[in-house]
Amino acid sequence: QVQLVESGGGLVQPGGSLRLSCAASGSIFSRYTMGWYRQGPGKQRDVVATITNNGNTNYADSAKGRFTISRDNAKNTVYLQMNSLRPEDTAVYYCNAYLKLITGDIGDYWGQGTQVAVAS
């Protein structure tokens, strides 16, 4: 089982940067695909970026060129570096850990979220 705790959110002006962190507890963190999702006011929760156990990354179109996801398996931590922030990036950002097992069982864990507000 994996427990996830996000941090690093806050208030930033448009064009600014934030770095989110997600600290995970669990014995097999390095095997999970990790992701960042967000849910803005009145919006659905959408994927922002994912990173696999071997380091392959994917980004939502809105994040490409501005956000970078990375992981440090030794620290059981995944990061989201967010640059050139826009007001529409305002959302609660959630960390996710996902693992599909050969048995058909699924590990799917979520943090409680961290608030990001982009405003002048």
N, C-alpha and C positions, 0 to 999 in steps of 0.2 A: 504494500500500500504506500502511496505517495501523498504527502501533505505539502501544500504549496502556499507560500506567503509572498505577496507582491509588495514592493516598496518603490519609492522614487517619484511618485506622482506629486502634483502640485499645480500652482498657478504660474503660467509663463506667458509673456507677451508674444504676439504674432511674430514669426521669424526666429523665435528663440529655440532652445534645445532642452531636452530632458533625457535622462537615462533611467529606464525602469529596470528593476531587478526582481527576479523570482527565485527565492531560495526554496529548495526542495529537500524533504527528508524521505528516505527510502533506500533500499539496498540495491536497486537496479536502475538508478536514474539514467545512467549512460545508455540504456537500451531504448528509452522512450523518445518518440517524437515530441518535441516541445513546441508550443505555439503561444502567440499573443493574440487575443481577441479583444474587441471593444464594443461597447454599447453606448451610443450617444443618446441624448435626450429625445425621447419619442421614437427611437429607432431600434431595429433588431440588432442582436449581437452578431458581429461579422468578424471573420478572420482578418488579421492584420499581417501576420508573418508566421511561418513555421520553419523549424530546423530539425532535420532527422538525426538519428544517432551517428551517422557518418558525416554530418556537417552540411548536407544539401539544404538549401534554403528556397523558400517561395514567399512571395509578397503579393498582397493585394495591389491592384493598380494604383490606388490612392497612396500607397506607401512606397512604391518603387522610386528609387533615387533620393528618398528623404530619410527612410528608416533602415536600420540594420539590426538584424537579430543575430545573436551569438550565444555560445554556451561554453561553460567551463565545467567539465565533468568532475574534475578534481574538487571543485567547490560546490558541486550539486546546484549550480546556478545558471539561469538563462537570463539574458539581457535584451533590452530593446532600446537602442539608441535612436532618438527621434530628433531630427533637425528640421529647420525651416517649418516650424509648426504653424498651423493655420487654425482659425477659430473652429472650423469643421472637424478638427481632430479632437475637440472636447468630448470626452467620454470617460466611462469607467473601463479601465483596461484589466483584462483577466488573463492569468497564466493558465495554460493547459498542458497536461502530460497525457500522452496517448500511446498505448501499446496493444497491438493485436497479437495474441498468442496462437501458436499452432493448434492448440486444443480447441480454438474457437472462443475462448474467454477473452475479454477485453478489459484492459486497464484504462480508465478514463477519469482523470482527476482535475479539479478546478480549484483555483485560489478564490479568495473573497473579493479581489479587485482592488485597484488603486485609482483614485480620481485624478484625471488630467483636465485642467481647464486652461484654454488658450484664449486670452482676452487682453485688450489694452486698457 
